[in-house]
Amino acid sequence: MTRGSTVSSHSKGDLRVHQLWFKRSLILSLAAVLTAVACGTSSTPSAGSVNVMATWTGAEQASFFAVMKPFTDQTGITINYEASRDQDALLTTRVAAGNPPDLAAAPSPALLTSFAKAGKIKALNTVVDMTALQSQYAKSWIDLGEPLADGKLYQVYSWVSLKGLIWYNPKNFQAKGYSIPNSWDNLLALQDTIKSSGTTPWCIGLESGAASGWPGSDWVKEIVLSQSGPTVYDNWWQGKQKWTSPEIKLAWQTWGQILGSGDSNVYGGAKNMSATNFGDAGTPMFQNPPKCYMHNQASFITSFFQSANASLVAGNDYNFFSLPDITAQYAGAHVVAGDAWSMFNDTPQAQKMLQYLMTADAQAIWVKRGGKISPNNQVPLTDYPDALSKSTAQILVATKIAKYDAGDQMPSDMRNAYWSAVLSFAQNQGNLNSILANLDAVQAKAYTS
Amino acid sequence: MDFNVLLTDLPTLIGVIIGVPAVLAAYIVGGEYLVRRLPDKARPSVRPWIWVGPALALVTAFLVLPAVGTISTSLQDRKGNFVGLKNFATQLDGFPTGGAWIAIRDNVFWLVFYTLFVLAFGLILAVIFDRVPYEKIVKSLIFMPMAISSVALVVIWKFMYAYQPPGQAQTGTLNFLLNTVFHQDPRTWVQDTTPLLGLIPLNNLALIAAAVWGIVGFSMVILSAALKGIPGDLLEAARVDGAGEITIFRRVIFPLMMPTIVVVGTTLVIFALKAFDVVYAMTNGNYETDVLANRMYKLLYNSNDFPGASAVAVILLLTVIPVLIFNLRQFRAVEARR
């Protein structure tokens, strides 16, 4: 069209052009509407699907898919899986936007609990088979799933892990004639013996990107539970026990005893502790001569040992003992962690998937692939792929006082302040009083929201 | 990546690919049709609004309204009651180490050092490589870090800064150099808060250096383009008049490039104020390396403190606005000179 025709807008030819434009635009918009309608009606697979969000990526994601394969084969329900390490942020945003996944598995139940308080997740009492759950699960796991203590089950656990395992190299222990300490005093004596031989007893690494500090927070919470018992422990993470209270302060001081004055019991001292990633921290145990002899970490750490040094053999080159009891009264107390499931949208597909995940059959699939322990007593010990994971499972079954990871149950900013406090404490133990006072200040605000 | 998700939603995909342009085309065609119905005189004043309309609507919906929402949230408490400037008072409480002050201090470090380093290195590289035959290859290499994500950049720099105790084989590039060339003890670059020259903590400088490496190609390319825009006869005339190369740079090249330098500089200032990803991935603000954007993120997602996060966002917005205005004016000035 030329500029001339636009100017002579009342000519007949121009009008025809206009009509043509109008028709074209009508057809185009009609096409758009039709395609939109087509989209709305087309995506209806027969059995439906479940939107799932979790933190498992890589090998863990493959294991999760292996668990879900029989379910999809049997029911035809497909799983739309989404993984993120930054789950707090992603899940909060999705829930706030009214677009949550159907099911989410969170390593930190505090977030799920806050959603339960806000009424964003569904009670599971009628979804899962409660009688089966009560007969197959230890009571502490079911109690954990009722964080509001109102008789409503909001979280269920599919896999769990045991914290407070002290990893060591049996060959090093044998060469030096060290024996496994069976009491807290023996542990302290052993670390003095190792130190007097000119090496450092402990390998500790606190670096973990945005979550730096958590490996040290494990130490403190294990000491609190074993030293001052479950009541103090629960009050502490619930915000009813001050950080400056004698019990919590004693736990930090006890950890300070492990670190030694000026962190002299730790390989590389404060600098190396803060600069070393938690996954690399245990590796100096396998050097010749070893730079350190013991490393406190949950069961998953073996995969890091192996990836740093593929020739290591489980049981021969590394093994573990559980952190010795501190106070006799609380003997057999262990800090545990796990993957908590919650349901955001009550769909028949999500219900079926949750029921499936609670079965021993489903949980055994991942147990056999390694790296996970099942809380379900119907999963036989013979399903565990190696001696180490089997003995972890045995300890878990025999645990007298099982308490969930305190940090993961605290509100997020309390937990993050706790992690940062670990970093400050490792830098300078002399600042303990001001560090704890600062944590009290955070505690005063964190629980109100 | 699971492409099945894409395939199962193929109709949606096709709908979006065809539908969105179709709706836009229909809007334009329909709008034009309506404009043509208007009397001749009214058309020029209506037509621009039809064309700008969608952009205006999008900017209003996704920028202006959320900004207004953020400002109003920043004046409320967590339950939505109006509390005036209380959230700002909380953030600005406890100078020099309380509230947001560490983050503000570090943002100032970013503002000064990040901007200066990127400009200085960009300028030096542009001028130096302008004179060599293999310019294109070198410039491509320096530009390359622009293509990687900030988190990947941090992973690379974590290797650069890696630390092993003294006496061990140093795995980090910098500590290796420090050890073998300068015979000094290794340093924990990311954790060490010792001020360098009594000015900026080492770890803040380490974070800024990583970010500078990632962006320096951007300033180099733009400054290089400005450099190439300087007419050769001007430089020729200066040489004939007996000026040395350094004098030419100082008195001819630099003044002519000044407008571009200012525009790049103000853009970098905005980048510095927005600094987040390197800090988040490297330290998450630990060891006194926090910045405002990271603090906002933590308040929002860890503390669920929407008013506090909004207050930090408003503080950031208020600091950015003057720079933005200056930047836009400068853009216009450069355009006017063309």
Interface residues (C-beta under 8 A of the other chain):
Chain A: S9 H18 W21 F22 R24 S25 L28 S29 A31 A32 T35 A36 A38 C39 S42 S43 P45 N80 D88 A89 T92 S114 G209 A210 A211 S212 G213 Y267 G268 G269 K271 N272 S274 A275 T276 P411 S412 D413 R415 N416 S420 L423 A446 S449
Chain B: V5 T8 D9 P11 T12 I14 G15 I18 G19 A22 V23 A25 A26 V29 G30 E32 Y33 R36 D40 R78 A162 Y163 Q164 P165 T188 V190 Q191 Y280 A281 M282 T283 N284 N286 Y287 Y297 K298 L300 Y301 N302 S303 N304 D305
